[in-house]
């Protein structure tokens, strides 16, 4: 019995250690697929919350579809594109959209999206990391 305590404690400690940080390996896009709505943006430790929706302005969201297809909305535009994930939670996002003037909130999102390179996925929460520790924080819609 005593011989099992140290190996068990070592495995538990290693599991806890691996659970810390912003990267957890996800084996497929299945958990990422679905609709996500932008709730806040973190830039240099400053959190900017989603403003109230006004007439003519859309909620910002992304729809990760099967086979790497991506659709979404900015504050005033529609976007389409692709995404590709790899080990260590790396992600590449690309595409384009319509070109109507954005709100300040929309500009923050549109300017950050091309720089996204990591993601973290937790229950009903998606964080896209860009430019080191800056974050786009989404909640699951579907």
C-alpha positions, 0 to 999 in steps of 0.5 A: 500500500505504501509503495503506491502512495508515491507513484499515485501522488506523482501522477496526481501532481503531474496531472495538476501541473499539466492542467495549469496554463492556457494550453490543453490539447484538444484532439479534434475540431469537434468541440470547437465547432458551433456558434460563439459570441464575443463577450469581452476583449483583453488588451494589455491587462485591460478588459473591454466588455461587449457594449449594448447592442444598438440599432443597425449593429450586430453582435460579434460572433464566429461559427466554426463549421466542420471541415475548417469552414468559418462564418461570422459577423462583425459589428456591421459586416459578414465574414467568411473564411477558414480555420485550422487547428494543430497541436498545443492549441495553435489555430490559424484563422483567415478569410475576408468579408464585407467592407462597411465601416465598423464600430469601435468594438468591431474594429477591436475584433477585426484588427485582432482576428488576423493575429490569433494564434492560440486558443483555449476551450473550456465548457461554453467558453472559448478564448482566442489569444493574439499578440502574446497574452491579449484575448478575445473571450467568447461564450457558446451560443450553440 
